[in-house]
Amino acid sequence: MALLHRAELRPSKLELLVPWLPGRSWFAGEAGAEVTRVAAYRFDDPAGEVGVETLLVRAGDGPVLQVPLTYRGAPLAGADDFFVGLVEHSVLGRRWVYDACGDPVYPPLLAAAVLADAGQAEEYFEVDGKREMRPASMTLTGSRTGRPVPTGPASTGSVSAGSVSAGSVSAGSVSTGSGDGGVTVVRVGDVELAVVRRPVPAEVPGSGGLTGSWPGQDEPVLLAYAR
């Protein structure tokens, strides 16, 4: 479950992506153009410390891009290559935003979705002491492979006392290619997971995959798969 705040962000998430996206090898679209949201989904950090959200966006008239992000209350040591930028959250204060592929919290959550159909987090707003569910903007479907889901590196302790470490998720364990839809490969345990940066409809591999659809995109697109 993801508890959200009705808050103002400066800059907004989409504004933050405008200068960051064109520098990615998998970027497609108009550099400097307005970035618009297509859909999104979230995973739950078991420790409740890190926000984990994947945005599906377009830059101008470009194709749909998949951008997994994490939101932290302090810097993530060793993750400078994955730093997207800072935002000021009107409720939570300053938040450090990272490409989730370089954050140790993300790969185990993605593995659970790909290998065991763990699904996306339900999202709630708290209003006058009551929780109101936010309807999902897209549908996710994972595989049920029967394969053990690796826990791998995880978020431990509080990040408020200072920076935490990216641990074994570093530039050496994340690789990105411009082919195959701009796949970024992350590793957790003995599992390699490919995050498809420019998702399109495709066959789900027998090793397991995650697909998604949203209003206007009835045919599911391949978001990630195990290798």
Wavefront OBJ file of the C-alpha trace (Angstrom):
o trace
v 0.000 0.000 0.000
v 1.291 3.442 -0.941
v 0.062 6.341 1.197
v 0.200 9.522 -0.882
v 0.080 13.164 0.125
v -1.881 15.922 -1.553
v 1.200 18.064 -1.889
v 2.964 20.515 -4.154
v 6.316 19.528 -5.667
v 8.819 22.090 -6.938
v 9.880 21.307 -9.560
v 7.267 18.745 -10.513
v 8.393 15.225 -11.419
v 7.735 15.886 -15.094
v 9.632 19.179 -15.028
v 12.561 17.357 -13.429
v 12.654 14.906 -16.325
v 12.789 17.554 -19.089
v 16.578 18.175 -18.817
v 17.424 14.669 -17.553
v 15.840 12.447 -20.204
v 17.772 13.693 -23.282
v 21.029 12.601 -21.642
v 19.942 8.945 -21.535
v 21.163 6.622 -24.280
v 17.652 5.198 -24.635
v 15.931 8.577 -24.970
v 13.631 9.127 -27.930
v 11.598 12.266 -28.498
v 12.212 15.984 -28.716
v 14.943 17.208 -26.387
v 13.697 20.047 -24.199
v 10.060 19.434 -25.088
v 7.347 19.217 -22.470
v 7.227 15.801 -20.803
v 3.699 14.461 -20.381
v 2.467 11.628 -18.203
v 0.835 8.637 -19.881
v 0.362 6.331 -16.866
v 2.199 5.214 -13.738
v 2.487 2.424 -11.193
v 4.094 2.015 -7.794
v 5.772 -0.669 -5.724
v 5.945 -0.781 -1.917
v 9.271 -0.441 -0.105
v 8.902 -3.004 2.731
v 10.749 -0.622 5.078
v 8.394 2.235 4.219
v 11.296 4.642 3.705
v 11.578 4.993 -0.061
v 8.961 5.958 -2.630
v 9.126 3.690 -5.683
v 7.204 4.886 -8.733
v 7.471 4.121 -12.436
v 6.317 6.833 -14.820
v 5.341 6.206 -18.426
v 5.883 9.476 -20.239
v 6.377 11.121 -23.610
v 8.752 13.934 -24.543
v 6.877 16.005 -27.062
v 5.467 13.709 -29.750
v 7.978 10.966 -29.005
v 7.256 7.337 -28.073
v 6.284 6.175 -24.611
v 9.294 5.989 -22.274
v 9.432 3.977 -19.058
v 11.132 5.826 -16.184
v 11.338 4.015 -12.810
v 12.124 6.484 -10.012
v 12.814 6.352 -6.298
v 12.243 9.191 -3.860
v 14.439 9.429 -0.771
v 14.736 11.712 2.249
v 18.553 11.742 2.063
v 21.236 11.135 -0.580
v 21.998 7.568 -1.670
v 25.755 7.114 -1.386
v 27.440 5.691 -4.449
v 24.488 6.465 -6.717
v 25.603 9.730 -8.305
v 25.346 8.194 -11.784
v 21.637 7.578 -11.160
v 20.757 10.919 -9.562
v 17.900 12.670 -11.372
v 17.511 15.762 -9.196
v 16.030 17.376 -6.108
v 12.412 18.286 -5.482
v 10.856 20.214 -2.622
v 7.794 18.395 -1.287
v 5.363 20.633 0.588
v 4.700 17.884 3.177
v 7.854 15.734 3.290
v 10.443 18.412 2.551
v 13.433 17.895 0.292
v 13.458 14.644 -1.692
v 16.352 13.120 -3.611
v 15.124 11.533 -6.841
v 17.009 8.642 -8.478
v 16.737 6.416 -11.498
v 15.368 3.370 -9.658
v 17.603 1.010 -11.649
v 20.489 2.249 -9.489
v 18.648 2.038 -6.174
v 18.949 -1.186 -4.097
v 15.287 -1.034 -3.114
v 13.996 -1.426 -6.665
v 15.381 -4.690 -8.150
v 13.831 -7.061 -5.554
v 10.436 -5.388 -5.999
v 10.669 -5.665 -9.765
v 11.715 -9.311 -9.449
v 8.598 -10.069 -7.392
v 6.395 -8.422 -10.033
v 8.087 -10.200 -12.951
v 8.531 -13.670 -11.450
v 5.552 -13.933 -9.087
v 2.958 -11.415 -10.339
v 3.222 -9.435 -7.102
v 1.400 -6.560 -8.787
v 1.442 -2.863 -8.081
v 0.847 -1.106 -4.787
v -2.612 0.182 -4.004
v -2.512 3.956 -3.638
v -4.364 5.924 -0.972
v -4.787 9.537 0.034
v -5.476 10.347 3.677
v -8.250 12.936 3.928
v -9.613 14.096 7.312
v -8.249 10.980 8.971
v -9.801 8.656 6.383
v -8.086 6.841 3.554
v -9.401 7.259 0.036
v -8.207 4.880 -2.660
v -6.712 6.389 -5.790
v -7.739 4.392 -8.876
v -4.850 2.768 -10.714
v -3.976 4.468 -14.011
v -2.881 1.199 -15.631
v -3.069 -2.578 -15.305
v -0.009 -4.731 -14.583
v 0.310 -8.452 -15.245
v 3.319 -10.487 -14.194
v 4.268 -14.122 -14.650
v 3.861 -16.932 -12.146
v 7.076 -18.781 -12.856
v 7.364 -20.720 -9.617
v 10.935 -19.513 -9.487
v 12.184 -18.277 -6.088
v 12.083 -14.509 -5.854
v 15.467 -13.161 -4.732
v 15.400 -10.633 -1.958
v 18.800 -9.218 -2.836
v 19.884 -5.833 -1.492
v 17.208 -4.084 0.513
v 16.540 -0.769 2.195
v 17.496 -1.028 5.853
v 17.243 1.428 8.688
v 16.413 5.093 8.431
v 17.778 7.374 5.729
v 17.057 10.504 7.740
v 20.260 10.320 9.785
v 22.457 10.689 6.717
v 23.167 9.025 3.437
v 22.774 5.319 2.798
v 24.709 3.207 0.347
v 23.680 1.861 -3.032
v 25.289 -1.390 -1.876
v 25.723 -3.969 -4.625
v 23.563 -2.007 -7.056
v 26.104 0.202 -8.751
v 27.228 1.222 -12.180
v 28.934 -2.165 -12.393
v 25.699 -4.124 -11.947
v 23.484 -2.008 -14.197
v 23.913 -1.951 -17.961
v 21.996 -0.016 -20.592
v 21.797 -0.540 -24.323
v 20.211 1.555 -27.039
v 18.842 -1.504 -28.850
v 15.904 -3.685 -27.880
v 13.851 -0.688 -26.869
v 16.686 0.735 -24.793
v 16.817 -2.096 -22.268
v 18.431 -1.446 -18.879
v 19.572 -4.631 -17.143
v 19.651 -4.832 -13.347
v 20.720 -7.790 -11.269
v 19.398 -9.098 -7.957
v 20.626 -12.376 -6.543
v 21.062 -14.737 -9.494
v 18.373 -13.010 -11.580
v 18.928 -10.550 -14.405
v 15.997 -8.273 -15.116
v 15.630 -6.205 -18.265
v 13.703 -2.924 -17.921
v 12.326 -1.928 -21.332
v 12.745 1.818 -21.668
v 10.623 2.182 -24.822
v 7.908 -0.431 -24.193
v 5.856 -1.830 -27.062
v 3.660 -4.912 -27.427
v 5.883 -8.006 -27.455
v 5.803 -11.667 -26.518
v 6.494 -12.428 -22.857
v 9.574 -14.683 -22.522
v 9.162 -18.048 -20.835
v 11.576 -16.869 -18.148
v 8.948 -14.385 -16.937
v 7.822 -10.904 -17.785
v 5.766 -7.896 -16.725
v 3.250 -6.299 -19.074
v 1.053 -3.252 -18.751
v -1.880 -1.565 -20.434
v -3.755 1.692 -19.917
v -6.639 3.611 -21.481
v -5.735 4.115 -25.124
v -3.246 1.220 -25.039
v -5.432 -1.875 -24.975
v -2.744 -4.257 -26.231
v -0.350 -4.885 -23.320
v 3.228 -3.685 -23.718
v 6.248 -5.517 -22.338
v 7.682 -3.507 -19.440
v 10.300 -5.871 -18.042
v 11.413 -9.482 -18.247
v 13.791 -11.964 -16.658
v 16.851 -13.140 -18.607
l 1 2 3 4 5 6 7 8 9 10 11 12 13 14 15 16 17 18 19 20 21 22 23 24 25 26 27 28 29 30 31 32 33 34 35 36 37 38 39 40 41 42 43 44 45 46 47 48 49 50 51 52 53 54 55 56 57 58 59 60 61 62 63 64 65 66 67 68 69 70 71 72 73 74 75 76 77 78 79 80 81 82 83 84 85 86 87 88 89 90 91 92 93 94 95 96 97 98 99 100 101 102 103 104 105 106 107 108 109 110 111 112 113 114 115 116 117 118 119 120 121 122 123 124 125 126 127 128 129 130 131 132 133 134 135 136 137 138 139 140 141 142 143 144 145 146 147 148 149 150 151 152 153 154 155 156 157 158 159 160 161 162 163 164 165 166 167 168 169 170 171 172 173 174 175 176 177 178 179 180 181 182 183 184 185 186 187 188 189 190 191 192 193 194 195 196 197 198 199 200 201 202 203 204 205 206 207 208 209 210 211 212 213 214 215 216 217 218 219 220 221 222 223 224 225 226 227
